Amino acid sequence: MAEAENPSVLDQTLKPFYQRASEAEDRLTRLEAALANKKDSGNKDHSKLISELQEENKKLVAENAKLQYRIHHLVGAVRDADDKLEKK
């Protein structure tokens, strides 16, 4: 019975991480759309927007790495707990 519940528990545990990743993708899409809409602006505006996008991208890459690290360790902890339960 514990095996049937584990995927559900794991899905619920990872749900906030997937939601944050989805929100980050949405923010990036909006920023890219803003860049596309700024085509008629001068080069200064483009340079500033590109810098902002690059900075946002760095933040998202760092956040993504942290989330992947956490997911990796959460999955490992769940597997260890499953192994301990099976041995009992």
C-alpha positions, 0 to 999 in steps of 0.5 A, a space after each residue: 500500500 505504501 508503494 501506491 501512495 509514494 508517487 502521489 506524495 512525491 508529486 505533491 512534494 514536487 508540485 511547488 517546484 514545478 509551479 515556480 519553474 512554470 512561473 519563471 518560464 512565463 516571466 521570461 516569455 513576457 520579457 521576450 515579448 517586451 523585447 520584441 515590442 521594443 523594436 522601434 526604440 533606440 539602441 540604448 533601450 535595446 541595450 538596457 533591455 538586453 542587459 535586464 534580460 541577461 540579468 534575469 536569465 542569470 537569476 533564473 538559471 541559478 534558481 533552476 539549479 537550486 531547485 534541481 538540487 533540491 528535487 534530486 535530494 528529495 527524490 533520494 530521501 523518498 527512495 531511502 524512506 521507501 527502502 527502510 519501509 520495505 526492510 521492516 
